[in-house]
Amino acid sequence: MADSTLYPLTNPPTDLSAISQIDSSILFPSFTVSDAWDLGCLLRSRLLTFPGSTVISITLANSTPLFYTAVRSGITPDNTAWVNRKSATVLRFGCSTWYMHNKFQGDEKAFAEKYCLLDKAKEFAIHGGGFPVRVKGVEGVVAVIVVSGLKQQQDHQVIVQTCRDFLDGVGEGDEKRKED
């Protein structure tokens, strides 16, 4: 079993303004198929340090898949359902699912009532692990990153920390990444 201390995660904030600031501060200079591949591979490497099976999904806002993989054996159709529900929440509300979880303190009934979701409530998830991809100069969410399989705060935080690390490596564009 891998040792998750190789890639320790900090606890994400639960304060809505702090979460919102993080959501909006992770801004990509561009987001290409190659970026999605590189980011997905980096996420996979980090998730291998955690026990258990997880799924990574990166899709464009129009649902075009860019990256999808299982990390370790043992995933089930439930993982795919969580991916779809987390993606739907990010796309509809334009924020991370961790934000929505904390906004409603995990109360799915209050969430469903607030937005008059009725029987469509099952199409959304307010559990951490869905994150918006924003690109500088582009309005709205261009893609969604989802991790499913860890505790929800870990699903969220592995995305945040990996995106930050990825963007730190992008600093000088494609040439810098090719040199690494």
N, C-alpha and C positions, 0 to 999 in steps of 0.2 A: 504494500500500500504506500502511496506517495505521501510525502510529508508537506502539508500546506504551510509549514513555517518557512519553506523556501520562497513563498510568495505571500507574506502576511497581508491581510486586509485590515485597514482601519475601519472603524464603525462609521457608517454614513450619518450625517446629521438628521434629526427628525423635525427641526424647525423649518417651516415652509419657505421662509425668505432665504434661508441658507441653501435649501435644496434647489429652489428656483434659480439662485445665483449660479450654482454649479451646472444646472441644466443648460443655462444660457451661455456660460463661459466656455464650454467645450465646443469650439467653433473650428471646423475644418476649412482649410484654404480651398479645397476642392474635395470631391468624393467620387472616385472612379471605381471601376470593377477591380482594378489592381489594388487600390486602397482597401476595398472591402476584403479582398483575399488576404492581404498582408495583416490587416487588423484581425480578421478571423483566425488566422494561423497563430498570431500572438496570443489571442484569447485562449485558443486551444492549448497552447504550451503552458499557459498559466493555470488553466483548469486541470491539467494533468497532475498538478501538485496537490489536488484535493481528492479525497476518497469519494467514491460513488460516481454515478453516471450523470452527465449533463448534456444539454443540447445548446448549440450556438446557432442563431439565425441572424442573418443580415439581409434585409430586403429594402428595395426602393419604396418610396411612398405609394407608388402605383402597384405594389405587391410583387414586382419582379424580383425573384430570388437572386442574390449575389453570392451568398455563402450559407451553407447549412451543413452541420456535421454533428455527430454524436461524439462525446468524449467518454470513452470506456463503454463497455457493453452494459446492457441492462436498462436501456431506455424503453419506454412504453408509449402507446398512443397518447397517454395523458400528457407526456412532455410536448408533443406536437400541439395538443389542445391548448396548453399553457402558452406556448409560443404565439399561437394565433390570437388568443385573448389579450395577451400583453401588447402585441402589435396593434390590435384594434384600439386599445386604450390610448397608446401613444399617438396614433394617427388622428383620433377624434379630438383629443384634448391638448395635443401639442406639447406634452410634458412627459417626464418619466413616470413610470408606474409607481415608483417609490414616493414621488410627490403626491400622487393621488391616494396612495395607501395612508400617508400621514395626514393628508387633508381630511380624510374621513375616519381616521384612527382605525383603519381596517374594517369598518362597518359597511359591508357590501350592500346591506338593505338600505341604509341611508344614502349611499352612492346611487343606487338604482332609483330611489324615490326622487332625489334631487334632480336627476336628469330625465325623469319620466321614461325610464328604459323598459318597464313592464317585463314581458317575457324575453326581450332582447338583452336583458342584464347578463345572461349567461355567455354572451359574446364578448364580454369585457372582463378584465382582471385588474384589481387594484393591489397587486402584490409586486414587490420590487423585482426588477430584472428586465424591464422594457425601457429603452432609452432612445431619445430622439437624436438623429444626426442632423446637425445644422451646418450650412456652408456660408462662409462670409459673402455678403452681398446678395444672398438668395433668401427670399421671404419664405418662411415656414419650414416644416420638417421635410427633408429630402429622402431620408431613409430611417430605418428602425433597426436597432441592435437589440437582440433578446438573448438572455441566458436563462435557462431553466434547469433546475435540479439541485441547487444548493439551497440554503436558507435564503429567504427573499432579500435580506439585507446584504448577503454575500453575492447573490446574483447581481444586485445593483452595483455594489462597490467594485466588483471585479471589472465591470464594464467601465465605470468611471476612471479607475486607476489605470486600466489598460489604454483607454482613449487618451488620457493625459500623457502617458509614456509614449504612445504612438505619435502624438502631435509634437512632443519634444523632439522626437527623431526626425520628423518631417521638416522641421525648422528651415532647411535650405532647399526644400523641394526634392524632386526625384533623384537628382544627382547625389545628394547626401545619402539617401537610402541605398543607392547602388554601391556606394563606397563602403557601407557598413557590412 
